[in-house]
Amino acid sequence: MIEDGRVALLPPQFRLLRDSSFFSLQGNALLSLPTSSGKTLLAEFALVESLQSQAGLSVYLVPYIALGNQVMAALKRHLPESISLIGVFGGYEGEAPAIVTGGRTVLVATPERFDLLLRTASIIDALKLVIVDEAHLLESGVRGARLEGILSRLLLKQHSLPNLRLLLVSAVLQDITALSTWLKIDGRYFHDGWRPTSRRVAF
């Protein structure tokens, strides 16, 4: 990070990194921070932590290809050399890529491509962490229904894979209570209202 010019942490990043439970505790979690306050970097730390002590596959779900390219660029700069990085974007068209699950791998994918992989590739038993960026899209239309289906499948799989963890990241989630109950968050809801810019409110 220092070589990449990141010589300081934003206040929410510092507070959550100091609270090691955000990364080390098992169980699903929800991270809510305002826009541009450092969610993506915290998600990067969670990815590395999930693969720190054992091999496996951790996934970063992005709703848009442009966002996926940004995340891929950041991970290429920040991930340790021991972790492989694969990007898979777009819809259901085309063949699912081959995913080698024997080492430490981070997959950045759109929900549609990840859904295809879950249906056609033998990756689910290797999963350690699935991060859902822009998780508020659960509340919107067809894409929300598809994302809900993916999470429902992973929640069922957690009965046989207790080390599989889900982390939802968003700036504007509306119904925290219902989502926390569904995902069995059990208090692992991390929120910080700090914003990187001032705001003027006029009446």
Summary of the structure (lengths in Angstrom):
residues: 203
radius of gyration: 16.5
end to end distance: 42.3
largest distance: 58.5
contacts: 587
relative contact order: 0.21
helix: 40%
strand: 18%
